[in-house]
Amino acid sequence: MRIFLDANILFSAAKSNGAVRRLLDMLLDAGHDCVVDPYVTEEARRNLAAKAPAGVGFLESLSLRLKKVSVQAQPPVFETDPPLPADDRPVLASAIHNRCDALVTGDRTHFGPLYGKTIQGVAIHSPRSLAEALGLAPTGTRDALHAPKAAYTVRRRSR
């Protein structure tokens, strides 16, 4: 599956080792194409530099695992209800232009009313709904995405 990542997904994954980073790991490990363009990548980089500079390095290493596409010169004409703000339209336009199956975004303010809808072949998802749709997280639970990914085992010393 081709999944377009919004800038806030990149930001969240780079900022902390939380649910969004685990979701991206699961998607990539399962062989899904996680797609980004320079528009969302630069927005994530700019926000990280201003709000969480320690995450910029992780964003760079994450970028190596993502499928990069070019920014579309002329966004396609599409209507959404409610309408998207001008700065969010290029995100959906790129997902449509690059024939992605889904767009994952944590922007509930602007994309929230579109969660669960499909626009010109692109299903709009929150991180949670995408994980559930792909069977990566059981419906209605927090376990799969919120459980810490153990990089090592901690052994307790006996007293």
Contacts in CASP RR format, 6 or more apart in sequence:
PFRMAT RR
TARGET T0000
AUTHOR 0000-0000-0000
METHOD contacts of the structure
MODEL  1
MRIFLDANILFSAAKSNGAVRRLLDMLLDAGHDCVVDPYVTEEARRNLAA
KAPAGVGFLESLSLRLKKVSVQAQPPVFETDPPLPADDRPVLASAIHNRC
DALVTGDRTHFGPLYGKTIQGVAIHSPRSLAEALGLAPTGTRDALHAPKA
AYTVRRRSR
1 32 0 8 1.000
1 33 0 8 1.000
1 101 0 8 1.000
1 102 0 8 1.000
1 134 0 8 1.000
2 32 0 8 1.000
2 33 0 8 1.000
2 35 0 8 1.000
2 67 0 8 1.000
2 98 0 8 1.000
2 99 0 8 1.000
2 100 0 8 1.000
2 101 0 8 1.000
2 102 0 8 1.000
3 27 0 8 1.000
3 32 0 8 1.000
3 33 0 8 1.000
3 34 0 8 1.000
3 35 0 8 1.000
3 100 0 8 1.000
3 101 0 8 1.000
3 102 0 8 1.000
3 103 0 8 1.000
3 104 0 8 1.000
3 130 0 8 1.000
4 35 0 8 1.000
4 36 0 8 1.000
4 91 0 8 1.000
4 94 0 8 1.000
4 95 0 8 1.000
4 98 0 8 1.000
4 100 0 8 1.000
4 102 0 8 1.000
4 103 0 8 1.000
4 104 0 8 1.000
4 122 0 8 1.000
5 24 0 8 1.000
5 34 0 8 1.000
5 35 0 8 1.000
5 36 0 8 1.000
5 40 0 8 1.000
5 66 0 8 1.000
5 104 0 8 1.000
6 40 0 8 1.000
6 91 0 8 1.000
6 103 0 8 1.000
6 104 0 8 1.000
6 105 0 8 1.000
6 106 0 8 1.000
6 107 0 8 1.000
6 111 0 8 1.000
7 39 0 8 1.000
7 40 0 8 1.000
7 41 0 8 1.000
7 43 0 8 1.000
7 44 0 8 1.000
7 47 0 8 1.000
7 91 0 8 1.000
8 44 0 8 1.000
8 105 0 8 1.000
8 106 0 8 1.000
8 107 0 8 1.000
9 20 0 8 1.000
9 24 0 8 1.000
9 104 0 8 1.000
9 105 0 8 1.000
9 106 0 8 1.000
9 127 0 8 1.000
10 36 0 8 1.000
10 40 0 8 1.000
10 41 0 8 1.000
10 44 0 8 1.000
10 59 0 8 1.000
10 62 0 8 1.000
11 44 0 8 1.000
11 47 0 8 1.000
11 48 0 8 1.000
11 52 0 8 1.000
12 18 0 8 1.000
12 20 0 8 1.000
12 21 0 8 1.000
12 106 0 8 1.000
13 20 0 8 1.000
13 21 0 8 1.000
13 23 0 8 1.000
13 24 0 8 1.000
13 58 0 8 1.000
13 59 0 8 1.000
13 62 0 8 1.000
14 21 0 8 1.000
14 44 0 8 1.000
14 48 0 8 1.000
14 52 0 8 1.000
14 55 0 8 1.000
14 56 0 8 1.000
14 57 0 8 1.000
14 58 0 8 1.000
14 59 0 8 1.000
14 62 0 8 1.000
15 48 0 8 1.000
15 51 0 8 1.000
15 52 0 8 1.000
15 55 0 8 1.000
17 148 0 8 1.000
17 149 0 8 1.000
18 145 0 8 1.000
18 146 0 8 1.000
19 127 0 8 1.000
19 142 0 8 1.000
19 145 0 8 1.000
19 146 0 8 1.000
20 127 0 8 1.000
22 144 0 8 1.000
22 145 0 8 1.000
22 146 0 8 1.000
22 147 0 8 1.000
22 149 0 8 1.000
23 104 0 8 1.000
23 127 0 8 1.000
23 130 0 8 1.000
23 131 0 8 1.000
23 136 0 8 1.000
23 145 0 8 1.000
24 34 0 8 1.000
24 62 0 8 1.000
25 149 0 8 1.000
26 131 0 8 1.000
26 136 0 8 1.000
26 144 0 8 1.000
27 34 0 8 1.000
27 134 0 8 1.000
27 136 0 8 1.000
28 34 0 8 1.000
28 65 0 8 1.000
30 134 0 8 1.000
30 136 0 8 1.000
32 134 0 8 1.000
33 67 0 8 1.000
34 65 0 8 1.000
34 66 0 8 1.000
34 67 0 8 1.000
35 66 0 8 1.000
35 67 0 8 1.000
35 68 0 8 1.000
35 69 0 8 1.000
35 95 0 8 1.000
35 98 0 8 1.000
35 100 0 8 1.000
36 63 0 8 1.000
36 66 0 8 1.000
36 67 0 8 1.000
36 68 0 8 1.000
36 69 0 8 1.000
37 68 0 8 1.000
37 69 0 8 1.000
37 70 0 8 1.000
37 71 0 8 1.000
37 72 0 8 1.000
37 94 0 8 1.000
37 98 0 8 1.000
38 68 0 8 1.000
38 70 0 8 1.000
38 71 0 8 1.000
39 71 0 8 1.000
39 90 0 8 1.000
39 91 0 8 1.000
39 94 0 8 1.000
40 91 0 8 1.000
40 94 0 8 1.000
41 59 0 8 1.000
41 63 0 8 1.000
41 68 0 8 1.000
44 59 0 8 1.000
45 56 0 8 1.000
45 59 0 8 1.000
48 55 0 8 1.000
48 56 0 8 1.000
48 59 0 8 1.000
49 56 0 8 1.000
69 94 0 8 1.000
69 98 0 8 1.000
71 90 0 8 1.000
71 94 0 8 1.000
72 90 0 8 1.000
72 93 0 8 1.000
72 94 0 8 1.000
72 97 0 8 1.000
72 98 0 8 1.000
75 89 0 8 1.000
75 90 0 8 1.000
75 93 0 8 1.000
75 97 0 8 1.000
76 93 0 8 1.000
76 96 0 8 1.000
76 97 0 8 1.000
76 120 0 8 1.000
78 92 0 8 1.000
78 93 0 8 1.000
78 96 0 8 1.000
78 119 0 8 1.000
78 120 0 8 1.000
80 92 0 8 1.000
80 114 0 8 1.000
80 119 0 8 1.000
81 113 0 8 1.000
82 113 0 8 1.000
84 92 0 8 1.000
84 110 0 8 1.000
84 111 0 8 1.000
84 114 0 8 1.000
85 110 0 8 1.000
88 107 0 8 1.000
88 110 0 8 1.000
88 111 0 8 1.000
91 103 0 8 1.000
91 105 0 8 1.000
92 103 0 8 1.000
92 119 0 8 1.000
92 122 0 8 1.000
92 124 0 8 1.000
95 102 0 8 1.000
95 103 0 8 1.000
95 122 0 8 1.000
96 119 0 8 1.000
96 120 0 8 1.000
96 121 0 8 1.000
96 122 0 8 1.000
100 122 0 8 1.000
101 121 0 8 1.000
101 122 0 8 1.000
101 123 0 8 1.000
102 122 0 8 1.000
102 123 0 8 1.000
102 124 0 8 1.000
102 125 0 8 1.000
102 130 0 8 1.000
102 133 0 8 1.000
103 111 0 8 1.000
103 122 0 8 1.000
103 123 0 8 1.000
103 124 0 8 1.000
103 125 0 8 1.000
104 125 0 8 1.000
104 126 0 8 1.000
104 127 0 8 1.000
104 130 0 8 1.000
105 111 0 8 1.000
105 124 0 8 1.000
105 125 0 8 1.000
105 126 0 8 1.000
106 126 0 8 1.000
106 127 0 8 1.000
108 115 0 8 1.000
108 126 0 8 1.000
111 124 0 8 1.000
112 124 0 8 1.000
112 126 0 8 1.000
114 124 0 8 1.000
115 124 0 8 1.000
115 125 0 8 1.000
115 126 0 8 1.000
115 129 0 8 1.000
116 123 0 8 1.000
116 124 0 8 1.000
116 125 0 8 1.000
116 129 0 8 1.000
117 123 0 8 1.000
117 124 0 8 1.000
118 124 0 8 1.000
123 133 0 8 1.000
125 133 0 8 1.000
127 145 0 8 1.000
128 137 0 8 1.000
128 145 0 8 1.000
130 136 0 8 1.000
131 137 0 8 1.000
131 144 0 8 1.000
131 145 0 8 1.000
132 138 0 8 1.000
132 139 0 8 1.000
132 140 0 8 1.000
136 144 0 8 1.000
136 145 0 8 1.000
137 143 0 8 1.000
137 144 0 8 1.000
137 145 0 8 1.000
138 144 0 8 1.000
END
